């Protein structure tokens, strides 16, 4: 039996509030992907991280590569470069075996070339990289076809390596986003960049993925944000 209140009065009911209940939820922290360069004492090989002709109105051209030789485990990797704005002239692409003088492949893109991140897919041109060999690749704005010394050039170096058994096991148990971190931790630049870029293609507008790619570029000394909007 509940004892009566003094004076016989009923306990007062709590006042009803019409204010909506606010539930505060914490946003999940975005994944942190750390690129660990291979410990090989590699020389600086990046050409023209962000170059344009002095005093000209040409766009900035950038090879999206680290300063050292970038690694891949793919026979036909993807090479990435960037234009800050549409190119007013032809663009010439080339891939060179480091042990040969003549290019393995060369192609010219007629203008206009749109601004943003561009891809060279080796599957599209039918080339395969040999394991253990280094290759140089270049992107050139041909500002004066009669005077090629005026070309504005960017480029990098790539080497295909054999994946370790440990790496194969990690990749076999991972989803695409996890593979970005795995490749980055192993110092395999080209496959890190391709995996995150492929994810961005499948989830356009996902700012978390865009930020991961932007942060990876920052880690290797590149800043596309100053040079124009990143396109897919």
TAHUKA-V80557 format. One line per field, one symbol per residue. ss: DSSP state (@ for helix, = for strand, . for the rest). phi: phi as a letter, one per 20 degrees, with the letter a starting at -180 (. if undefined). psi: psi as a letter, one per 20 degrees, with the letter a starting at -180 (. if undefined). Layout:
# TAHUKA-V80557
ss->???
phi->???
psi->???
This chain:
# TAHUKA-V80557
ss->.....@@@......................................=...=.........===......===.....======...=..========.......=====...=..======@@@@.....=..=========.....@@@.=========....@@@@@@@@...@@@@@@@@@@...@@@@@@@@@@@@@@....@@@@@@@@@@@@@....@@@@.....
phi->.effffnmeffffffedefffededefffffdddedgfecmfffcfdlgbcbffmddffedbeebffefedbdefcfdddbbdfbgeebfdddbccffecefffbbbddffedffofdcdefffdmdceefnddcdcccceefbgecffegdccabcccecefffffgffffddegfffgfffffemdfffffffffffffecfnffffffffffffffdndcfgfdpffde
psi->ppqqqpjjqqqpqpqppipqppopqppppqqppppoqpmjkqrpippmhnqrppjrjqrppppmqrhrpqqqjqhmrppqrqphrppjrqppqqppphjrgqqhqpqppqqqprqapqqoohhhjkqqqqpjqqqqqqpponhnhiniijqoqqraqqpprpqrhggggghhjqrghhhghggghiknghhgggghhhghhimqiohggghgghhgghhjkqnhhijrppr.
